[in-house]
Amino acid sequence: MKKLLMALSAAVLLLSAPVASFAGSAYFIMDAKSGKVLASDNADDLNHPASLTKMMTLYLTFEAIHRGKIGWNTEVPVSRNASGKSPTKLGLKPGSTITVRDAVNGMIVKSANDAATAMGEALGGSESGFARMMTQKAREIGMRRTVFTNPSGLPSMEQVTTARDMSTLAVALINNYPQEYRLFSQSGFTYRGSRIRGHNNLMYRYEGMDGIKTGYTNASGFNIVSAVRQGNRRVIGVVMGGATAR
């Protein structure tokens, strides 16, 4: 456990210098199994999630797969709205399709906003419809203060969360979709013949780290949800409003 805490504490120190954001810097470290809080600061303050939002988009995607609504090879249509999202993105063309598998990998590895939007529109009928599904699911799993307004995490003043809530989502992903959670540890994936590498640089710097997601906008600062595992123990660390991605 000491090594787990050292790894996550190092990540906190790297990221948690304050920046001008919605609520300033925050962090939350917890034991994933027991729920014991190991360290925290401003854990219930609101901040913008940025691309951490895609964790919920992925959660609902995995849920839809398990319920038989879609499959890994289901072709998801790409609207003009999805195609037009700002980077980062896969460069999806309007009128084209993308498989659920490629969309999931694109969200995890590339943090692709076009893939997230296409998936949200497919599952919710529209971005706003899917956002309502996201917020409802957040309440169901115990995220008390989070409000989602889009599937990608692109800037929206109304889209807010807390460090504590994001740790709750991380634990829900790990516990409810353990097979799919393994995808968060991949360093890259191949899409249309090109190898795409991931954004989570901490994955390559700390032994035992196996996920899960980073995010950044000017309003949010640098955000990260990380999980470190040693044996049967896993610790979740969340940093929001960081000054640097390093």
BELWOCOR-V642462 format. One record per residue. N is the residue number from 0. PSI is psi in whole degrees, 0 to 359 (NA if undefined). Layout:
((N	PSI) (N	PSI))
This chain:
((0	325) (1	318) (2	323) (3	314) (4	322) (5	317) (6	313) (7	325) (8	322) (9	319) (10	319) (11	314) (12	323) (13	327) (14	341) (15	8) (16	135) (17	149) (18	171) (19	101) (20	190) (21	314) (22	7) (23	187) (24	153) (25	152) (26	159) (27	124) (28	130) (29	155) (30	122) (31	329) (32	311) (33	338) (34	2) (35	132) (36	124) (37	331) (38	148) (39	156) (40	126) (41	33) (42	339) (43	9) (44	143) (45	141) (46	166) (47	133) (48	340) (49	223) (50	356) (51	338) (52	324) (53	341) (54	320) (55	322) (56	318) (57	320) (58	312) (59	330) (60	313) (61	320) (62	316) (63	323) (64	313) (65	332) (66	359) (67	12) (68	327) (69	166) (70	171) (71	331) (72	6) (73	134) (74	122) (75	125) (76	146) (77	115) (78	168) (79	324) (80	314) (81	315) (82	327) (83	1) (84	147) (85	159) (86	158) (87	152) (88	167) (89	348) (90	36) (91	142) (92	142) (93	137) (94	351) (95	183) (96	162) (97	140) (98	155) (99	319) (100	313) (101	324) (102	317) (103	311) (104	322) (105	321) (106	318) (107	311) (108	310) (109	345) (110	46) (111	117) (112	326) (113	320) (114	318) (115	318) (116	317) (117	317) (118	318) (119	317) (120	323) (121	321) (122	328) (123	356) (124	333) (125	167) (126	315) (127	322) (128	319) (129	324) (130	322) (131	321) (132	319) (133	312) (134	321) (135	316) (136	323) (137	315) (138	320) (139	325) (140	2) (141	12) (142	105) (143	331) (144	358) (145	138) (146	126) (147	143) (148	350) (149	164) (150	345) (151	329) (152	4) (153	155) (154	131) (155	122) (156	333) (157	347) (158	109) (159	158) (160	185) (161	163) (162	320) (163	316) (164	321) (165	329) (166	324) (167	317) (168	319) (169	314) (170	321) (171	319) (172	313) (173	315) (174	320) (175	334) (176	63) (177	325) (178	314) (179	328) (180	330) (181	335) (182	335) (183	346) (184	357) (185	143) (186	346) (187	175) (188	163) (189	126) (190	119) (191	43) (192	357) (193	141) (194	125) (195	125) (196	159) (197	171) (198	341) (199	86) (200	335) (201	337) (202	329) (203	2) (204	342) (205	124) (206	134) (207	351) (208	127) (209	23) (210	187) (211	323) (212	146) (213	166) (214	150) (215	134) (216	167) (217	323) (218	328) (219	333) (220	193) (221	126) (222	149) (223	141) (224	121) (225	151) (226	131) (227	130) (228	139) (229	112) (230	233) (231	5) (232	141) (233	136) (234	136) (235	132) (236	131) (237	131) (238	133) (239	144) (240	28) (241	156) (242	344) (243	154) (244	356) (245	NA))
